[in-house]
Amino acid sequence: MAAWVFWLSALGLLHTYLLYPLILVALDAWAGILDDLRYLGGGRDRRKRPEPLSLPTVSLVVAAWNEAKVIGAKLQNSLELDYPEEKLEIVIGSDGSDDGTDAIVAACPDPRVRLDGSDRRTGKIGVLKRVVPQARGEILVFSDANTILDSAAIRKLVRHFDDPSVGCVCGRLRLFNPRSETYEESAYWRYESFLKLREGRRGAVMGANGGIYALRRSLFPDMPADTVVEDFVVACRTLLRGYDVIYDPEALAWEETAEDYAQERARRVRIAAGNFQALGLVGGLLHPREGFAAFAFFSHKLLRWLAPLFLVGLFVSSLLSSGRPFYSLALGAQLLFYWLALIGFVARLHGPIGRLGSFARYFVEMNVGMAQGFFRWASRSQKVTWQRTARV
């Protein structure tokens, strides 16, 4: 039994973190060969980005709670976007802000800006359910108050909607540290972007990033009032309705990194709890009729959410079988990995050991947060409202 647990756990971890990315690379290579053959035969090169026939009307929607420190910069950034003024509206949905956020938005003289305020907090999903029905744009672009969009970001996002099969387009979010003026895209963040790019080529990106993504307004789904990860649910519901969800790395946005690690851990637990909740809302995506989307959901999401269970299974089964050389070696490798994680947690070292320690710490913290999120979901203790991230 211990051997079965060991190999099932190892296979689950190996597939979600290594085999699945390799399969995506192989699919890309095969698709590239087919595209080359079509092009040489006189067909269109499908790898070229489409040029829009006309620009649709757009509603830029931002849910905000007590964002007085950054909302002015967000408005300025939004008003400077390279998009026709007559085709863009900017809707700030305030979730019961009481720090002056509403007053700053209301004082903006530009007619493109509209405040949709509320006296009570309902969470981000409550804001969106209130705001979206009143939005005038054919395309909804969702963003966060602390996210700065590239001037061409909306043009990059909406150019894909000339294709009627496209329902949602995810942009690329880059993390910025204003203290050092550097980008802090961790190896894991780049790894996730790698997966999104290749899933997008098959029209099945597993979840959007709330900082920058676009959706046909007609596809905004009806979601329960306690939905926590609405951006993930929106993308998956779009797939379930038969539309593609793609990724455009040229649609750029920047977001300040969190300096408070406790807040970052709390955010991670909140998202994990929301992921388990979302499984009940979009579980139909696992049905084989969904094709590649089902495979991607199983490989990229479901197995990833089960990773804490796999890690425990791997360790316990190795411990129980440690009398055999192979399992003793496996146990030693795991102990070394967790020792590196401890080093990464208690000491911020430089050089190869420091990088390995940082990676191991992040991996362990991510899976501990996933486990905490599961128990929070199971106990129904996760609130739908969110806490704003402390910024410089």
C-alpha positions as CSV (number, residue, x, y, z in Angstrom):
1,M,0.0,0.0,0.0
2,A,2.8,2.4,0.9
3,A,4.4,1.8,-2.5
4,W,1.1,2.5,-4.3
5,V,0.7,5.8,-2.4
6,F,4.3,6.7,-3.2
7,W,4.0,6.2,-6.9
8,L,0.6,7.8,-7.2
9,S,1.8,10.8,-5.3
10,A,5.0,11.1,-7.3
11,L,3.1,10.7,-10.6
12,G,0.6,13.4,-9.6
13,L,3.4,15.9,-8.8
14,L,5.5,14.9,-11.8
15,H,2.6,15.3,-14.2
16,T,1.4,18.7,-13.0
17,Y,4.8,20.3,-12.7
18,L,6.9,18.7,-15.4
19,L,5.1,16.3,-17.8
20,Y,2.2,18.6,-18.6
21,P,4.5,21.5,-19.6
22,L,6.5,19.1,-21.8
23,I,3.3,17.9,-23.4
24,L,2.4,21.5,-24.2
25,V,5.8,22.1,-25.8
26,A,5.4,19.0,-27.9
27,L,1.9,20.1,-29.0
28,D,3.3,23.5,-30.0
29,A,6.1,21.9,-32.0
30,W,3.6,19.7,-33.9
31,A,1.3,22.6,-34.5
32,G,4.2,24.7,-35.8
33,I,5.0,22.0,-38.3
34,L,1.4,21.9,-39.5
35,D,1.2,25.7,-39.8
36,D,4.4,25.7,-41.8
37,L,3.0,23.1,-44.2
38,R,-0.3,25.0,-44.6
39,Y,1.6,28.3,-45.3
40,L,3.9,26.6,-47.9
41,G,0.7,25.3,-49.5
42,G,-0.6,28.8,-49.9
43,G,-2.6,29.1,-46.7
44,R,-2.7,31.9,-44.1
45,D,0.0,32.0,-41.4
46,R,-2.2,31.5,-38.3
47,R,0.6,32.5,-36.0
48,K,0.4,36.2,-37.0
49,R,-1.6,38.4,-34.7
50,P,-5.0,39.4,-36.2
51,E,-5.6,43.0,-37.1
52,P,-9.0,44.4,-36.0
53,L,-11.5,45.4,-38.7
54,S,-12.9,47.9,-36.3
55,L,-12.6,48.9,-32.7
56,P,-15.4,47.9,-30.3
57,T,-16.8,50.0,-27.5
58,V,-15.0,49.1,-24.2
59,S,-15.9,49.4,-20.5
60,L,-12.8,49.4,-18.3
61,V,-14.2,48.1,-15.0
62,V,-12.3,48.5,-11.7
63,A,-13.5,47.2,-8.3
64,A,-12.0,49.3,-5.5
65,W,-12.1,49.3,-1.7
66,N,-10.3,52.1,0.2
67,E,-7.9,52.8,-2.7
68,A,-7.5,56.5,-2.1
69,K,-3.7,56.2,-2.2
70,V,-3.6,54.8,-5.8
71,I,-7.0,55.6,-7.4
72,G,-5.8,59.0,-8.7
73,A,-2.9,57.3,-10.5
74,K,-5.2,54.6,-11.8
75,L,-7.6,57.2,-13.3
76,Q,-4.7,59.1,-14.9
77,N,-3.4,55.9,-16.4
78,S,-6.8,54.9,-17.7
79,L,-7.5,58.3,-19.3
80,E,-4.1,58.2,-21.1
81,L,-4.8,54.8,-22.8
82,D,-4.4,54.7,-26.5
83,Y,-8.0,54.1,-27.3
84,P,-10.7,56.3,-29.0
85,E,-12.3,58.5,-26.3
86,E,-15.8,58.0,-27.7
87,K,-15.4,54.2,-27.5
88,L,-14.1,54.0,-23.9
89,E,-15.8,54.3,-20.5
90,I,-14.1,53.9,-17.2
91,V,-16.3,52.5,-14.4
92,I,-15.0,52.5,-10.8
93,G,-17.1,50.2,-8.7
94,S,-16.5,51.2,-5.1
95,D,-17.2,48.5,-2.5
96,G,-18.3,50.7,0.4
97,S,-15.0,52.7,0.5
98,D,-14.7,55.1,3.4
99,D,-11.3,56.6,2.9
100,G,-12.1,59.2,0.3
101,T,-11.8,56.9,-2.7
102,D,-15.3,57.9,-3.9
103,A,-14.7,61.6,-3.6
104,I,-11.5,61.4,-5.7
105,V,-13.3,59.5,-8.5
106,A,-16.4,61.8,-8.3
107,A,-14.1,64.8,-8.7
108,C,-12.7,63.6,-12.0
109,P,-14.0,66.0,-14.7
110,D,-13.6,63.6,-17.6
111,P,-17.0,62.3,-18.8
112,R,-15.5,58.9,-19.6
113,V,-15.2,58.3,-15.8
114,R,-18.2,57.0,-13.9
115,L,-18.4,56.1,-10.2
116,D,-20.7,53.3,-9.1
117,G,-20.6,53.5,-5.3
118,S,-22.2,51.5,-2.5
119,D,-22.7,52.1,1.2
120,R,-21.9,48.5,2.2
121,R,-19.3,45.9,1.3
122,T,-20.3,43.0,-0.8
123,G,-16.9,41.8,-2.1
124,K,-15.6,42.1,-5.6
125,I,-18.2,39.7,-7.1
126,G,-20.9,42.0,-5.6
127,V,-19.4,45.0,-7.2
128,L,-19.1,43.3,-10.6
129,K,-22.7,42.0,-10.5
130,R,-23.8,45.5,-9.8
131,V,-21.6,47.3,-12.4
132,V,-21.6,45.0,-15.4
133,P,-25.3,45.2,-16.3
134,Q,-24.9,48.9,-16.6
135,A,-21.7,48.8,-18.6
136,R,-22.1,50.3,-22.1
137,G,-19.1,48.6,-23.8
138,E,-19.4,45.5,-26.1
139,I,-16.1,44.4,-24.4
140,L,-15.4,44.5,-20.7
141,V,-11.8,45.0,-19.6
142,F,-11.2,44.2,-16.0
143,S,-8.4,45.6,-13.9
144,D,-7.4,46.4,-10.4
145,A,-6.9,49.8,-8.7
146,N,-3.1,49.2,-8.3
147,T,-2.6,47.8,-11.8
148,I,-1.1,50.2,-14.4
149,L,-1.9,49.3,-18.0
150,D,0.4,49.8,-20.9
151,S,-1.0,52.5,-23.2
152,A,-1.7,49.9,-26.0
153,A,-3.0,47.2,-23.7
154,I,-6.7,47.6,-24.5
155,R,-6.0,47.6,-28.3
156,K,-3.9,44.5,-27.9
157,L,-6.7,42.7,-25.9
158,V,-9.6,43.7,-28.2
159,R,-8.0,42.9,-31.5
160,H,-8.8,39.2,-30.9
161,F,-12.5,39.6,-30.7
162,D,-12.9,39.9,-34.4
163,D,-12.7,36.1,-34.2
164,P,-16.2,35.1,-33.1
165,S,-14.8,32.0,-31.4
166,V,-12.8,34.1,-28.8
167,G,-14.7,34.9,-25.6
168,C,-12.0,36.0,-23.2
169,V,-8.4,37.4,-23.6
170,C,-5.9,37.4,-20.7
171,G,-3.1,39.9,-20.7
172,R,0.4,39.7,-19.1
173,L,0.9,41.1,-15.6
174,R,4.4,42.1,-14.6
175,L,5.4,42.6,-11.0
176,F,7.3,45.8,-10.1
177,N,9.2,46.7,-7.0
178,P,9.3,50.5,-6.7
179,R,12.0,50.4,-4.0
180,S,14.6,48.9,-6.4
181,E,12.9,49.8,-9.7
182,T,13.2,46.2,-10.8
183,Y,10.8,43.5,-12.0
184,E,10.4,40.7,-9.5
185,E,8.9,38.0,-11.6
186,S,9.8,34.8,-9.8
187,A,10.7,31.6,-11.6
188,Y,7.3,30.3,-10.6
189,W,5.5,33.4,-12.1
190,R,7.4,33.0,-15.3
191,Y,6.6,29.3,-15.3
192,E,2.9,30.1,-15.0
193,S,3.1,32.6,-17.9
194,F,4.8,29.9,-19.9
195,L,1.8,27.6,-19.3
196,K,-0.7,30.3,-20.1
197,L,1.0,31.1,-23.4
198,R,0.8,27.5,-24.6
199,E,-2.7,26.9,-23.2
200,G,-3.8,30.0,-25.0
201,R,-2.6,28.6,-28.3
202,R,-5.2,25.9,-27.8
203,G,-7.8,28.4,-26.7
204,A,-8.0,27.1,-23.1
205,V,-6.1,29.3,-20.6
206,M,-6.9,28.1,-17.2
207,G,-8.1,31.2,-15.5
208,A,-7.7,34.9,-16.0
209,N,-5.7,37.4,-13.9
210,G,-8.0,40.0,-12.4
211,G,-5.4,42.8,-13.1
212,I,-5.9,42.6,-16.9
213,Y,-8.3,40.6,-18.9
214,A,-11.1,41.2,-21.4
215,L,-14.4,39.5,-21.9
216,R,-17.4,39.8,-24.2
217,R,-20.1,41.5,-22.1
218,S,-22.7,39.0,-23.2
219,L,-20.6,36.2,-21.7
220,F,-20.3,37.6,-18.1
221,P,-21.8,34.7,-16.1
222,D,-24.2,34.7,-13.3
223,M,-22.2,33.7,-10.2
224,P,-23.1,33.1,-6.5
225,A,-22.7,36.2,-4.3
226,D,-20.0,34.4,-2.3
227,T,-17.7,33.6,-5.3
228,V,-14.1,34.4,-4.2
229,V,-12.0,33.9,-7.4
230,E,-14.4,35.4,-9.9
231,D,-11.7,35.9,-12.6
232,F,-11.0,32.1,-12.6
233,V,-14.7,31.3,-12.7
234,V,-15.3,33.8,-15.6
235,A,-12.6,32.2,-17.7
236,C,-13.8,28.6,-17.0
237,R,-17.5,29.4,-17.6
238,T,-16.4,31.0,-20.9
239,L,-14.8,27.7,-21.9
240,L,-17.9,25.8,-20.9
241,R,-20.0,27.9,-23.2
242,G,-17.9,26.9,-26.1
243,Y,-15.7,30.0,-26.5
244,D,-11.9,30.2,-26.5
245,V,-9.9,31.8,-23.7
246,I,-6.6,33.0,-25.0
247,Y,-3.4,34.8,-23.7
248,D,-1.8,37.8,-25.3
249,P,1.7,38.5,-23.7
250,E,1.8,41.8,-25.7
251,A,-1.1,43.2,-23.6
252,L,1.0,44.4,-20.7
253,A,0.2,45.7,-17.2
254,W,2.3,46.3,-14.2
255,E,1.6,45.8,-10.5
256,E,3.5,46.7,-7.4
257,T,4.7,43.7,-5.4
258,A,3.6,43.3,-1.8
259,E,6.2,44.1,0.9
260,D,4.2,42.5,3.7
261,Y,4.8,38.7,3.5
262,A,2.0,38.0,6.0
263,Q,-0.5,39.8,3.7
264,E,0.9,37.9,0.8
265,R,0.4,34.6,2.6
266,A,-3.1,35.6,3.5
267,R,-3.9,36.4,-0.1
268,R,-2.6,33.0,-1.2
269,V,-4.8,31.2,1.3
270,R,-7.8,33.2,0.2
271,I,-7.2,32.3,-3.4
272,A,-6.7,28.6,-2.5
273,A,-10.1,28.6,-0.6
274,G,-11.7,30.2,-3.7
275,N,-10.2,27.6,-6.0
276,F,-11.8,24.7,-4.1
277,Q,-15.1,26.6,-4.0
278,A,-14.8,27.2,-7.8
279,L,-14.5,23.4,-8.4
280,G,-18.2,23.2,-7.6
281,L,-19.0,26.0,-10.0
282,V,-16.9,24.8,-13.0
283,G,-16.4,21.1,-12.4
284,G,-18.1,20.3,-15.7
285,L,-14.9,21.4,-17.3
286,L,-13.4,18.0,-16.3
287,H,-15.8,16.2,-18.7
288,P,-14.0,14.5,-21.6
289,R,-16.3,16.2,-24.1
290,E,-14.4,19.4,-23.3
291,G,-11.3,18.0,-25.0
292,F,-8.1,19.8,-24.4
293,A,-9.7,22.1,-21.8
294,A,-10.6,19.1,-19.7
295,F,-7.0,17.8,-19.9
296,A,-5.6,21.3,-19.0
297,F,-8.0,21.7,-16.1
298,F,-7.0,18.3,-14.7
299,S,-3.3,18.8,-15.3
300,H,-2.8,22.4,-14.4
301,K,-5.4,23.0,-11.8
302,L,-6.9,19.9,-10.1
303,L,-3.6,18.1,-9.6
304,R,-2.0,21.4,-8.5
305,W,-4.7,21.8,-5.8
306,L,-4.1,18.2,-4.7
307,A,-0.3,18.8,-4.4
308,P,-0.3,19.2,-0.6
309,L,-1.9,15.8,-0.3
310,F,0.6,14.3,-2.7
311,L,3.5,15.8,-0.8
312,V,2.2,14.3,2.5
313,G,1.6,10.9,0.8
314,L,5.1,11.0,-0.7
315,F,6.8,11.7,2.6
316,V,4.8,9.3,4.7
317,S,5.1,6.4,2.2
318,S,8.8,7.0,1.9
319,L,9.1,7.0,5.7
320,L,7.2,3.7,6.0
321,S,9.3,2.1,3.2
322,S,12.6,3.5,4.3
323,G,14.0,0.1,4.9
324,R,14.4,-0.3,1.1
325,P,17.3,1.6,-0.5
326,F,15.3,3.4,-3.2
327,Y,12.7,4.8,-0.7
328,S,15.5,5.7,1.8
329,L,17.0,7.8,-1.0
330,A,13.7,9.4,-1.8
331,L,13.2,10.2,1.9
332,G,16.6,11.8,2.1
333,A,15.9,13.9,-1.0
334,Q,12.7,15.2,0.5
335,L,14.4,16.0,3.8
336,L,17.1,17.9,1.9
337,F,14.5,19.9,0.1
338,Y,12.6,20.8,3.3
339,W,16.0,21.8,4.9
340,L,16.6,24.1,2.0
341,A,13.1,25.6,2.4
342,L,14.0,26.2,6.1
343,I,17.2,27.9,5.1
344,G,15.2,30.1,2.6
345,F,12.7,31.0,5.4
346,V,15.2,31.9,8.2
347,A,18.0,33.4,6.1
348,R,17.9,35.3,2.8
349,L,21.2,34.0,1.3
350,H,22.7,34.8,-2.0
351,G,24.3,32.5,-4.6
352,P,23.1,29.1,-5.7
353,I,22.2,27.9,-2.2
354,G,20.2,31.1,-1.6
355,R,18.3,30.7,-4.9
356,L,17.6,27.0,-4.2
357,G,16.4,27.9,-0.7
358,S,14.2,30.7,-2.0
359,F,12.6,28.4,-4.5
360,A,12.1,25.6,-1.9
361,R,10.6,28.1,0.6
362,Y,8.2,29.5,-2.0
363,F,7.1,26.0,-3.1
364,V,6.5,24.9,0.5
365,E,4.7,28.1,1.4
366,M,2.5,27.8,-1.7
367,N,1.4,24.3,-0.8
368,V,0.9,25.1,2.9
369,G,-1.3,28.0,1.8
370,M,-3.2,25.6,-0.5
371,A,-3.8,23.2,2.4
372,Q,-4.9,26.1,4.6
373,G,-7.2,27.2,1.9
374,F,-8.8,23.8,1.7
375,F,-9.6,23.7,5.4
376,R,-10.9,27.3,5.2
377,W,-13.2,26.3,2.3
378,A,-14.3,23.1,4.1
379,S,-15.1,25.0,7.2
380,R,-16.9,27.7,5.1
381,S,-14.9,30.4,7.0
382,Q,-13.6,32.3,3.9
383,K,-15.1,35.7,3.5
384,V,-16.0,37.1,0.1
385,T,-14.6,40.6,1.0
386,W,-10.8,41.2,0.6
387,Q,-8.1,43.2,2.3
388,R,-6.2,45.7,0.2
389,T,-2.5,45.1,-0.1
390,A,-0.1,47.5,1.7
391,R,2.0,49.4,-0.8
392,V,4.8,51.9,-0.7
